[in-house]
Amino acid sequence: MCNILIFTGKGGVGKSSIAAAAAVRFAAEGRETVLVSTDMAHNIGDIFERDIGSREMQLMPHLSALELDPDSLIREEFPQAAQAIRDLTGLSGFDNVDFEQHAYLPGFENLFSLLKIESLHLSGKYDKIIVDCAPTAETLSLLKLPELLSWYLEKFFPVGRTLVRVLSPMAKHRYQVTLPDRKAMDEIERILAHLIRLQIMLKDADICRVRIVCIPEKMVLEETKRTYMYLKLYGYHVDGLFINRVLPDEADNPFMAGWKKIQEIYIEAYGQVFADIYQARLPWFPRDIRGVEGIAGLSSCLPEESAFRPAQDDQEVWEMDGEAVRLSVLLPGAEEADVSIRKSELDLFITVNDFRRCIPLPNTLRHYHIEDTWLKDDKLYVSFRKIVS
């Protein structure tokens, strides 16, 4: 089975280098591997000292790489999906509109990167797909997209086809705007099916796992804790933490010895916060890691793949509690003041700081209300009780 490993972390912690090292390790073991960059600041070309573009390039035996460019993907690989989105936004009636700049919502271009990753997975060419993501905020925007768009499209389709059929002649006559036709609506429906498959693929621990890269500093520790919480909010499986740039035990001067003590404080904190996943410590190399030989040196420091295992806790659990129905969702490190919950018909909206997730509720809870919510042992509990009329 082809596995997808997603590497993320705060900018500047060495995420791209570690993703590249993992790819080199798999290739050296004879596994067909592709290293994919979704970061628009693409670093893997600099690391390997090669010009890597949007097409798969072989870097060494069993290892290829590509740097995803959403504009190229739109033009060359997913033109039908792009045209359907153009039709959906009503831009088909404006010939002078630059589609690539205006035809999708902010962040929507990430969909085409995900579709490419799905295409690589389904191709059967690779044993391992290593994804070097952008820094954490952009990664979360990427990973929450399939669920978010699925929700919008599922809400749109019950009335969307009818509205388009009724309003399309009026819009074309009065405003010279062409609304989506049946072909475009069919294509959008296929996009919805893609999104559902993407969710299944990305949230299957046997297929896809996330690894977080960090360094032993306070600001990075705090962002890493939030990243882990948000990944759990969206149901992703995190199976490892790389603590990078750890100073050696033998410090040869007071400055380095003092900095080593500071690092030890945060390494211990990582150990407490991320006790349920494997933690790997990587040394601070005295020089830049460049070229295949440099990356191979870093890859030799990586732990064996068997060390990585996702936490065993179920992401979402439904239970009966007398006459009430209780849902628990993993939210490690969440603070009660940062969490808000709202039910709207058959949708439960969980907001943590600036991140919101919608969990579709079973039809049996249509006439239930939220009775109580609480946080305990890194889990959010929501209790539902039937409305008594």
C-alpha positions as CSV (number, residue, x, y, z in Angstrom):
1,M,0.0,0.0,0.0
2,C,1.2,3.5,-0.8
3,N,1.7,5.6,2.3
4,I,1.5,9.4,2.6
5,L,3.7,11.2,5.2
6,I,3.0,14.9,5.7
7,F,5.7,17.0,7.3
8,T,4.7,20.3,8.9
9,G,6.0,22.7,11.5
10,K,6.7,26.4,12.1
11,G,8.8,28.1,9.5
12,G,12.5,27.9,9.9
13,V,12.7,24.7,12.0
14,G,14.2,22.4,9.3
15,K,10.9,20.8,8.1
16,S,11.9,20.6,4.5
17,S,15.3,19.1,5.3
18,I,13.8,16.4,7.4
19,A,11.1,15.6,4.8
20,A,13.9,15.3,2.2
21,A,15.9,13.1,4.6
22,A,13.0,10.8,5.1
23,A,12.5,10.6,1.3
24,V,16.2,9.7,0.8
25,R,16.0,7.1,3.5
26,F,13.0,5.3,1.9
27,A,14.7,5.5,-1.5
28,A,17.9,4.0,-0.1
29,E,15.8,1.1,1.1
30,G,14.6,0.5,-2.4
31,R,11.1,1.9,-1.9
32,E,9.7,4.0,-4.8
33,T,9.4,7.4,-3.3
34,V,8.2,10.9,-4.4
35,L,8.9,14.0,-2.5
36,V,6.2,16.6,-3.0
37,S,6.4,20.3,-2.0
38,T,3.2,22.2,-1.5
39,D,5.0,25.2,0.0
40,M,4.9,28.1,-2.5
41,A,8.4,29.1,-1.2
42,H,9.7,25.6,-2.4
43,N,12.9,24.7,-0.6
44,I,13.6,21.2,-1.8
45,G,15.2,22.4,-5.0
46,D,17.7,24.5,-2.9
47,I,18.3,21.5,-0.6
48,F,19.1,19.1,-3.4
49,E,20.8,21.9,-5.4
50,R,18.6,21.1,-8.4
51,D,16.0,22.9,-10.5
52,I,12.9,21.0,-9.5
53,G,9.7,22.0,-11.3
54,S,6.0,21.0,-11.4
55,R,6.8,17.7,-13.2
56,E,8.3,14.7,-11.5
57,M,12.1,14.7,-11.7
58,Q,14.3,11.8,-10.7
59,L,16.9,12.8,-8.1
60,M,18.4,9.4,-7.4
61,P,17.4,5.8,-7.8
62,H,13.9,5.3,-6.4
63,L,13.5,9.0,-5.6
64,S,11.6,11.6,-7.6
65,A,10.5,15.1,-6.6
66,L,8.1,17.8,-7.7
67,E,7.2,21.3,-6.6
68,L,3.4,21.8,-6.9
69,D,2.2,25.0,-8.6
70,P,-1.6,25.5,-8.4
71,D,-1.7,27.6,-11.6
72,S,0.1,24.9,-13.6
73,L,-2.1,22.2,-12.1
74,I,-5.2,24.2,-13.1
75,R,-4.1,24.7,-16.7
76,E,-2.5,21.3,-17.4
77,E,-4.1,18.7,-15.2
78,F,-7.5,19.8,-13.9
79,P,-8.9,22.2,-16.6
80,Q,-12.4,20.7,-16.4
81,A,-12.6,21.1,-12.6
82,A,-11.2,24.7,-13.0
83,Q,-13.8,25.5,-15.6
84,A,-16.6,24.1,-13.4
85,I,-15.5,26.4,-10.6
86,R,-15.4,29.3,-13.1
87,D,-19.0,28.5,-14.1
88,L,-20.0,28.2,-10.5
89,T,-18.7,31.7,-9.7
90,G,-20.5,33.1,-12.7
91,L,-17.3,34.4,-14.3
92,S,-17.9,32.7,-17.6
93,G,-19.8,35.8,-18.8
94,F,-16.8,38.0,-18.4
95,D,-14.2,37.5,-21.0
96,N,-11.7,39.9,-19.6
97,V,-11.5,38.3,-16.2
98,D,-8.2,36.6,-15.4
99,F,-9.5,33.2,-14.2
100,E,-6.4,32.1,-12.5
101,Q,-6.4,35.2,-10.2
102,H,-10.1,35.4,-9.4
103,A,-12.0,32.2,-10.0
104,Y,-11.7,30.6,-6.6
105,L,-12.0,31.6,-3.0
106,P,-8.9,32.4,-1.0
107,G,-7.1,29.1,-0.3
108,F,-9.2,27.2,-2.9
109,E,-6.2,26.7,-5.1
110,N,-5.0,24.2,-2.5
111,L,-7.6,21.9,-3.7
112,F,-5.6,21.2,-6.9
113,S,-2.5,20.4,-4.8
114,L,-4.6,17.8,-2.9
115,L,-6.0,16.4,-6.1
116,K,-2.5,16.0,-7.4
117,I,-1.4,14.1,-4.2
118,E,-4.5,11.9,-4.6
119,S,-3.6,11.3,-8.3
120,L,0.0,10.2,-7.2
121,H,-1.5,7.9,-4.6
122,L,-3.8,6.3,-7.1
123,S,-1.2,5.9,-9.8
124,G,0.4,2.9,-8.1
125,K,3.9,4.2,-9.0
126,Y,5.0,4.9,-5.5
127,D,5.4,3.2,-2.1
128,K,5.9,6.4,-0.3
129,I,4.6,10.0,-0.9
130,I,6.5,12.5,1.3
131,V,4.7,15.9,1.5
132,D,6.8,18.9,2.5
133,C,4.0,21.3,3.5
134,A,4.1,25.1,4.0
135,P,4.5,26.4,7.6
136,T,1.7,25.3,10.0
137,A,-1.0,27.9,9.3
138,E,-0.9,27.2,5.6
139,T,-0.8,23.4,6.3
140,L,-3.9,23.6,8.4
141,S,-5.6,25.6,5.6
142,L,-4.7,22.9,3.2
143,L,-5.8,20.0,5.4
144,K,-9.1,21.4,6.5
145,L,-10.1,22.2,2.9
146,P,-11.7,18.8,1.8
147,E,-14.0,18.8,4.8
148,L,-14.9,22.5,4.5
149,L,-15.6,22.4,0.8
150,S,-17.6,19.1,1.1
151,W,-19.8,20.8,3.7
152,Y,-20.4,23.8,1.4
153,L,-21.1,21.7,-1.7
154,E,-23.4,19.3,0.2
155,K,-25.4,22.3,1.4
156,F,-25.5,23.8,-2.0
157,F,-26.6,20.8,-4.1
158,P,-30.0,20.2,-2.6
159,V,-31.2,23.6,-4.0
160,G,-28.3,24.5,-6.3
161,R,-29.5,22.6,-9.4
162,T,-33.0,24.0,-9.1
163,L,-31.8,27.6,-8.6
164,V,-29.4,27.4,-11.5
165,R,-32.1,26.0,-13.8
166,V,-34.6,28.8,-12.8
167,L,-32.2,31.7,-12.7
168,S,-29.8,30.9,-15.5
169,P,-32.0,32.4,-18.4
170,M,-32.7,35.6,-16.3
171,A,-29.0,36.0,-15.4
172,K,-27.9,35.7,-19.0
173,H,-30.6,38.1,-20.4
174,R,-30.5,40.7,-17.7
175,Y,-26.9,40.7,-16.5
176,Q,-25.0,39.0,-19.4
177,V,-23.7,36.5,-16.8
178,T,-23.7,32.8,-17.6
179,L,-24.6,30.6,-14.6
180,P,-23.4,27.0,-14.4
181,D,-25.1,24.6,-16.9
182,R,-25.8,21.0,-16.3
183,K,-22.4,19.9,-17.5
184,A,-20.7,22.2,-15.0
185,M,-23.0,21.1,-12.2
186,D,-22.1,17.4,-13.0
187,E,-18.4,18.3,-12.8
188,I,-18.9,20.1,-9.5
189,E,-20.6,16.9,-8.3
190,R,-17.6,15.0,-9.3
191,I,-15.4,17.4,-7.4
192,L,-17.6,16.7,-4.3
193,A,-17.0,13.0,-4.8
194,H,-13.2,13.7,-5.0
195,L,-13.4,15.7,-1.7
196,I,-15.1,12.8,0.0
197,R,-12.5,10.4,-1.2
198,L,-9.8,12.8,-0.1
199,Q,-11.2,13.0,3.4
200,I,-11.2,9.2,3.6
201,M,-7.7,9.0,2.3
202,L,-6.2,11.7,4.4
203,K,-7.8,10.5,7.7
204,D,-7.0,6.8,7.3
205,A,-4.1,6.1,9.6
206,D,-3.0,3.2,7.4
207,I,-2.6,5.6,4.4
208,C,-1.8,9.0,5.8
209,R,0.0,10.3,8.8
210,V,1.4,13.7,9.9
211,R,4.8,14.4,11.5
212,I,5.5,17.7,13.2
213,V,9.0,19.3,13.2
214,C,10.0,21.7,15.9
215,I,13.0,23.0,17.8
216,P,13.5,23.4,21.6
217,E,12.4,27.0,21.9
218,K,9.5,28.5,23.8
219,M,7.7,30.2,20.8
220,V,8.0,27.0,18.7
221,L,6.8,24.9,21.6
222,E,3.6,27.0,21.9
223,E,2.9,26.9,18.2
224,T,3.6,23.2,18.0
225,K,1.1,22.5,20.8
226,R,-1.6,24.5,19.0
227,T,-0.8,22.7,15.7
228,Y,-1.2,19.4,17.3
229,M,-4.5,20.4,18.8
230,Y,-5.8,21.7,15.5
231,L,-4.7,18.6,13.6
232,K,-6.6,16.5,16.2
233,L,-9.7,18.8,15.8
234,Y,-9.8,17.9,12.1
235,G,-9.2,14.2,12.8
236,Y,-5.7,13.8,11.4
237,H,-3.3,11.1,12.7
238,V,0.0,12.5,14.1
239,D,2.5,9.7,14.7
240,G,5.7,11.5,15.4
241,L,7.5,14.7,16.6
242,F,11.0,15.6,15.4
243,I,12.8,17.9,17.9
244,N,15.5,19.3,15.6
245,R,18.7,21.2,16.2
246,V,19.5,19.7,19.6
247,L,22.9,20.8,20.9
248,P,25.4,18.0,21.9
249,D,25.9,17.1,25.5
250,E,29.5,18.2,25.4
251,A,29.4,22.0,25.4
252,D,32.8,23.5,24.9
253,N,32.0,27.0,26.3
254,P,29.8,28.7,28.9
255,F,27.5,30.2,26.2
256,M,26.7,26.9,24.6
257,A,26.4,25.2,28.0
258,G,23.8,27.8,29.0
259,W,21.9,27.4,25.8
260,K,22.0,23.6,26.2
261,K,20.3,24.0,29.6
262,I,17.6,26.2,28.1
263,Q,17.0,23.5,25.4
264,E,16.7,20.8,28.0
265,I,13.8,22.7,29.7
266,Y,11.8,22.7,26.4
267,I,12.8,19.2,25.5
268,E,11.3,18.1,28.8
269,A,8.2,20.1,28.1
270,Y,7.8,18.4,24.7
271,G,8.1,15.1,26.4
272,Q,5.2,15.9,28.7
273,V,2.9,17.4,26.1
274,F,3.5,14.8,23.4
275,A,3.8,11.8,25.6
276,D,1.4,9.8,23.4
277,I,3.5,10.0,20.2
278,Y,7.0,9.1,19.3
279,Q,9.6,11.9,19.7
280,A,12.9,11.9,17.8
281,R,15.8,14.2,18.7
282,L,18.0,15.3,15.8
283,P,21.4,17.0,16.3
284,W,22.2,20.5,15.3
285,F,24.6,20.0,12.3
286,P,27.6,22.4,12.2
287,R,27.0,23.2,8.5
288,D,24.1,23.6,6.0
289,I,22.6,20.4,4.8
290,R,22.8,20.5,1.0
291,G,22.9,18.0,-1.8
292,V,22.2,14.3,-1.8
293,E,25.2,13.5,0.4
294,G,24.3,16.1,3.0
295,I,20.7,14.9,3.1
296,A,22.0,11.3,3.4
297,G,23.9,12.3,6.5
298,L,20.8,13.7,8.1
299,S,18.7,10.6,7.0
300,S,21.2,8.4,8.9
301,C,20.1,10.1,12.1
302,L,16.4,9.4,11.6
303,P,14.8,6.6,13.7
304,E,13.6,3.4,12.2
305,E,10.1,3.6,10.7
306,S,8.8,1.0,13.1
307,A,9.2,3.6,15.9
308,F,6.3,5.7,14.6
309,R,2.8,4.9,15.7
310,P,-0.2,7.2,15.9
311,A,-1.9,7.6,19.2
312,Q,-4.5,4.8,19.9
313,D,-7.3,7.1,21.0
314,D,-10.3,7.3,18.6
315,Q,-10.7,10.8,17.2
316,E,-14.4,11.0,17.7
317,V,-16.5,8.7,20.0
318,W,-20.3,8.5,20.3
319,E,-21.8,7.0,23.5
320,M,-25.1,6.7,25.2
321,D,-25.3,8.3,28.6
322,G,-28.7,7.4,30.0
323,E,-31.2,9.3,27.8
324,A,-28.5,11.6,26.6
325,V,-26.0,11.1,23.7
326,R,-22.4,12.1,24.3
327,L,-19.7,13.0,21.7
328,S,-16.1,13.2,22.6
329,V,-13.5,14.8,20.4
330,L,-9.7,14.8,20.9
331,L,-8.4,18.4,21.6
332,P,-5.1,18.0,23.4
333,G,-4.0,21.2,25.2
334,A,-7.3,23.1,24.5
335,E,-8.3,25.8,27.0
336,E,-12.0,26.2,27.8
337,A,-12.0,29.9,27.1
338,D,-10.7,29.2,23.5
339,V,-13.5,26.7,22.6
340,S,-17.0,27.5,21.5
341,I,-19.7,25.0,20.3
342,R,-22.9,25.6,18.4
343,K,-25.5,23.3,16.9
344,S,-27.4,24.2,13.8
345,E,-29.9,21.5,12.7
346,L,-27.7,18.6,11.8
347,D,-24.3,20.3,12.1
348,L,-22.2,20.8,15.1
349,F,-19.7,23.7,14.8
350,I,-16.6,23.5,17.0
351,T,-14.5,26.6,17.0
352,V,-11.0,26.7,18.7
353,N,-9.5,30.2,18.5
354,D,-9.6,31.0,14.7
355,F,-10.2,27.4,13.5
356,R,-13.7,26.0,13.0
357,R,-14.7,22.5,12.2
358,C,-18.2,21.3,11.3
359,I,-19.2,17.8,12.3
360,P,-22.3,16.4,10.6
361,L,-24.7,14.9,13.1
362,P,-26.8,11.7,12.7
363,N,-30.4,12.3,11.8
364,T,-31.5,10.9,15.1
365,L,-30.1,14.1,16.8
366,R,-32.3,16.5,14.7
367,H,-34.6,17.2,17.7
368,Y,-31.8,17.2,20.3
369,H,-30.2,20.2,21.9
370,I,-26.8,20.7,23.5
371,E,-27.2,20.0,27.2
372,D,-23.6,20.5,28.4
373,T,-20.0,20.7,27.2
374,W,-16.8,20.3,29.1
375,L,-13.1,19.6,28.6
376,K,-11.4,16.7,30.5
377,D,-8.2,14.8,29.8
378,D,-7.5,16.4,26.5
379,K,-11.0,15.7,25.2
380,L,-14.0,17.9,24.4
381,Y,-17.3,16.3,25.5
382,V,-20.6,17.4,24.1
383,S,-23.8,16.0,25.7
384,F,-27.1,16.1,23.6
385,R,-30.6,15.6,25.0
386,K,-33.9,15.4,23.3
387,I,-36.0,18.5,23.2
388,V,-39.1,18.0,25.3
389,S,-42.1,19.9,23.8
